[in-house]
Amino acid sequence: MKADVLVVGGGLAGLACARRLVEAAVPVRVLEMGEVVGGRVRTDSVDGFRLDRGFQVLLTAYPEPQRVLDYGALRLCRFAPGARVWKGGRFHLLADPWRHPLAALATLAAPVGSAWDKLRVARLRAAALRGTLEELLARPQEATHERLRRLGFSQGMVDAFFRPFLGGIFLERELATSSRKLEFVFRMFARGEAAVPARGMGAIPAQLSAQLPAGTVRLGARVTRVHPAGVELDSGERLEAAAVVVATDGATAARLVPACPAPHFNATTCLYFDADAAPLPGPYLVLDGEGEGPVNTLAVLSEVSAELAPAGRALVSASVVGAHPDIAALERAARAQLTRWFGPAVPRWRLLRADVVPEALPAEPPSALEPAHRPVRMASGLTVCGDHRDTASIEGALVSGRRAAESVLAALPARG
């Protein structure tokens, strides 16, 4: 297959780039080194369970996924709009009062921050919804912890709610991430829901790949060198094209394209357990409001989608901020913490898999989001895309892929 454009990397950004080029009738080839598309967004089958590579969700309000994905075909399964927070030896419901007004009194009474803190959440939400998304991403910014302090949130509210909730999204508990990302996240939660496809997050890249002509994606193709007119594979094979797009993770992009700075990364470790029964009913995100163990967030994913676990079993995802290679020690500490939460059934849970993802998400301190949309066209003539060139999110990956394609289209000679 002769291609005008070679896209190096079959993650979300590369697939989005290829999709836009196909829309423009430009022949394109995607070179993916792995055995499946998706990059960090993939789902594996383990003993009848479907495990994503670390805990991941799709925020349904993201504009770009709404444009390029068929949500109906993904059969999205939604989390409840709220969270259960472990605090003071029991779980407390913090519901979204705009969606569940009947739960507003219980939320107000929960010992997670003060009543004034919960009213300040409304102020933060209103600020996040004001103006356009592009205006939001261009606002003056500071670290999230500084913004929360200036908004008047108590330290108790920060520690019991914002630190675990945002820590699970940013993958850092110091809350050093830009306040632009804070408002971006609040905007997405206010306008939509957190969801997973019925068969796991890998359904998202699979759907994007299926939108491309047969033969567009070449798997097992490891690119070792790139230049503006072609690439070289580890086999020594050389492929030529009118344009090359590097759509890899940030570290690989920096190695292939030295002009592209390597991002710093936030890491995560996820423990997947097989349980006899759901330890907590309902499709809730569970937050550690006490900070006395390694588990930051937990979800019983089989309560969100029954298809993620065999009949009669429960799939429990326990997420930890940071990379923890000593899985045995981490498992012991996590089981001790979760036994305090759920009781004596926890020691009987079977560990299905531990995912250590050291480069899970590009870090986004204020300096990383200035500007929010980094240039995709390099001085060398190469084009680079990925969530490290945009917001570190599914939205950012897809947007950067489209921006890369449009940059290539603008530079290609006019087609007769």
Steps between C-alpha positions, in 0.01 A plus 500: 500500500656832388429781746540876468525525879660264751371518856735350758289367788155346517379656823204735518689796352637301207162345422329840521762645267452217250122534522515868406738432211270226368212750517709722273564208260874495577660153497646430844677213675512456877807319635438350845773307679259304721268211427188716543411865452428732789833569670425560867128448433462126473302216655623145562309184581622326818313193627175630357546851642561801277779718641599841373864604525448685824171657608364723224171670419353702216339831594197511271500880476835510321421683173738310270387148597142614450598596146701194397362212708172313486401493867206271429720237338741518796205423732629740762435407862487797733635552848262652754532883507675526834740307716512303822770629732657294781527727800471439873462124467212498250397599150324828432316594181602817321243521221474753219210718627426625150423145388385353833330783691338249738850406622600861560423494874697178556789650305485822700502303827790271404809567719714570195581868524254757631164613366679813378747282309214334314354837410841605370489199265204673330718807450778291347249324276354831381847632414578183305181532295551867414608588146626267229739212552770687309454800728529274804828354373641851453413636847765613747620192683666380816547165673175329596583501873551876481171554316310291756659701782403829338144376453483449875479121524596363839801272539262227609308522172821502299639195679181294518354575157711696255827319570364148429252607230735721300796281593330215316456718192830689503692200640670722755383586852695822549244675275778675309302465175387818325175663611404497131487121520303525825232712332511285186427189707220668695345621175501148356345347812236774514396443139526123479587180680791266554449179304668189365402301190317181592799288389776727627690810388672311218173530308581868435816452289344190344209712378732769362709237322188343349416837340818482290529315167621140522880482503550849639647375829814289498565328833841383626674786316762651731636827362858586599565813293284768342561784258261730315482272197488156658583259782726206571383188683707286736513238223688749281200551272454858379168655412459830318217751509424864437454558873567324830302541821649376828201402716680310777516557873698805606821320592517313169416817308790682667735217404388495138467878466765672717334839451195369684552536877441192713222555752517410864257222586269413785474131578240261633474144624174308480415180683218292351326254732254217442243503783213267584260794521503876460636650825297814438187500282450752226712657223687736732847642508635444852745751647739462792421805712748411774825438314599210727581245231631474146162469324389844381189401303303180458222384269303179476507496122260207469241730662556744213495237223413136570690401185835580663482194726377139470152428630492481878835679548589859586786700348659744744746764377721662767713789374814637659674824404857442382696203370547225760715216363494301829159351430511254791552780754241719332245219497548435872452867584200531267331192645549633853342831402209340313436256785436804719252616237324177410578242767627141502406413141790705362778248584315246284507723193724370222746739342440478126766745383703799613560771242794730565478787251796734552411723203124502551436871451710803404534726803319832463635769730412853384811517284389194299171662398647823371360480241247220548531402132870463426620520137486172309721612211873478575770709331640180347185457292375213713160513670453375858176429683383335821356602834841647583428770237155582641306433819605169653172323437308299244368833376853637464627193314217513246521877456876493447459223242251709307721809526794299366297379203384852420859626519607228255210576267597866493858411405434227241508600134156557353352180362379504145 
